[in-house]
Each structure stands twice: as structure tokens, then as C-alpha cells.
């Protein structure tokens, strides 16, 4: 088995015959299998300065990836609480008693405001700095 750093590919003499890049280096069948297993586990195949293939960790995702993921989470939280806000407003308009107390409604709106403002926060998009929902909200969303 051979590996070409330039083409980033493997070559087998039985399959490719003489159509093998000049930079290809010989590797053992065992090393070839280890490289493929490493890829299955999330590693990437690269080559050292001599063209010999090795496994490396993939580069981390770009910052935009984390920002997009956190915006998605934030938007989902807002959408999930829309029904609670609508129900409370409907109950107020009907003049009936409300499911939420006025304090809970104020906490909910403060949470939603924090969600909307979070992307402008200096800690965005670090998940550990997400706005925290009021503790009673989970029961309301069930």
C-alpha cells in the first residue's frame, strides 16, 4: 500500500499498477488499517514532512459554528416560551385568573429579554453563559 501526500490518497499496486504519484510512500497494511480506524474515530489523515501518513486531530470548528448553534438554541427557547406568554395574555384579556403570577410573568419576560440580548453579550456564544430560565418554567412547558 502507498500514500500520496500531494493527492491525499492511498494507492495499491495491484489496482493502480504504475499509475502511482511520484511522491507516494510505502506503508504497511497494518498502518493503513490503523489510519482508516483512526478516521472512523474522528481523526484526520495528514502527512509528515517526508510524506508519511499519520493521524491528527481535526481543527476545531470556526467561531461562527458555535455562534450559529447558540442562536439556534436561543431561538428555540424563545419559541418554546411563546405559548406561555400567549396564554398569559389571553387570560388577562379574558379577565380570568392567570396561570402565572404577575411576578412569574415578569420573570419570564426578563428571561426572554435576556435571550434576545444574549448575542450582544461579551460572553456569547459560550454555552455556560446562557441566560438561565426561571426554575418554575420547566413545569409550565410540560
C-alpha positions in Angstrom: 0.0 0.0 0.0 1.2 3.5 -0.8 0.2 7.0 0.3 0.5 10.2 -1.7 0.8 13.4 0.3 0.1 15.6 -2.8 -3.1 13.7 -3.7 -4.0 12.8 -0.1 -4.8 9.3 -1.2 -3.9 5.6 -1.0 -2.7 3.5 -3.8 -2.5 -0.2 -4.3 0.0 -1.5 -6.9 -2.4 -4.4 -7.8 -5.2 -1.9 -8.6 -3.2 1.2 -9.8 -0.3 -0.6 -11.5 2.3 2.0 -12.5 -0.3 4.9 -12.2 1.0 6.0 -8.8 2.2 9.5 -8.0 5.9 10.1 -7.7 5.6 11.3 -4.1 3.9 8.1 -2.9 5.5 6.4 0.1 5.2 2.7 1.0 3.2 1.9 4.2 2.4 -1.4 5.8 -1.1 -2.9 5.6 -1.3 -2.6 9.4 -0.5 1.1 9.3 -3.1 1.6 6.5 -5.8 -0.2 8.7 -4.8 1.9 11.7 -5.2 5.1 9.6 -8.7 4.0 8.5 -9.7 3.1 12.0 -8.5 6.5 13.2 -10.6 8.2 10.6 -13.6 6.2 11.9 -12.9 7.6 15.3 -12.8 11.2 14.1 -9.1 11.7 13.4 -7.8 13.1 10.1 -5.1 11.7 7.9 -2.2 14.1 7.2 1.4 13.5 6.3 4.7 14.5 7.9 7.5 16.3 6.0 8.6 13.1 4.4 5.0 12.3 3.1 4.4 9.5 5.6 0.8 9.4 6.6 -0.2 10.0 10.2 -3.4 10.7 12.2 -4.1 14.2 13.6 -6.9 15.8 15.5 -9.3 17.7 13.2 -9.2 21.5 13.5 -11.8 23.0 15.9 -14.9 24.4 14.3 -14.8 28.0 13.4 -16.3 30.5 15.9 -19.3 31.1 13.5 -20.3 27.4 14.1 -20.7 28.0 17.9 -22.5 31.3 17.3 -24.9 29.7 14.9 -25.5 26.8 17.3 -26.2 29.1 20.2 -28.5 31.3 18.2 -30.4 28.2 17.2 -30.7 27.2 20.9 -31.8 30.8 21.8 -34.4 30.9 19.1 -35.8 27.5 20.3 -36.1 28.8 23.8 -38.0 31.9 22.7 -40.3 29.8 20.5 -40.9 27.3 23.3 -42.0 30.1 25.7 -44.2 31.9 23.2 -47.1 29.7 24.2 -46.8 30.6 27.9 -46.7 34.3 27.0 -49.7 34.0 24.7 -51.7 32.0 27.3 -51.0 34.6 30.0 -52.0 37.5 27.7 -55.2 35.7 26.7 -56.1 35.0 30.3 -55.5 38.7 31.2 -57.7 39.8 28.3 -60.5 37.5 29.3 -60.4 38.9 32.8 -60.0 35.4 34.3 -57.4 34.3 36.8 -54.0 33.7 35.3 -51.9 30.6 35.4 -48.8 32.7 36.1 -48.5 35.2 38.9 -47.5 38.7 37.9 -44.1 38.0 39.4 -43.7 34.9 37.3 -44.8 36.7 34.1 -42.2 39.5 34.8 -39.5 36.8 35.4 -40.5 35.1 32.1 -40.3 38.4 30.2 -36.9 39.2 31.8 -35.7 35.8 30.7 -36.9 36.3 27.2 -35.3 39.7 27.1 -32.0 38.2 28.3 -32.3 35.6 25.5 -32.8 38.3 22.8 -29.9 40.4 24.1 -27.5 37.5 24.7 -25.8 37.6 21.2 -24.6 41.2 22.1 -23.2 40.0 25.4 -19.4 39.6 25.6 -19.8 36.0 26.8 -21.7 34.9 23.7 -21.5 32.2 22.3 -20.2 30.4 25.4 -22.9 27.9 26.4 -22.0 28.1 30.1 -23.1 31.8 29.9 -26.6 31.2 28.5 -29.4 33.0 30.2 -30.9 30.9 32.9 -34.7 30.2 32.8 -36.7 30.7 36.0 -36.8 27.4 37.9 -40.6 27.1 37.7 -40.7 27.4 33.9 -39.9 23.8 33.1 -43.1 22.7 34.8 -45.1 25.2 32.7 -43.6 23.9 29.5 -44.7 20.3 30.1 
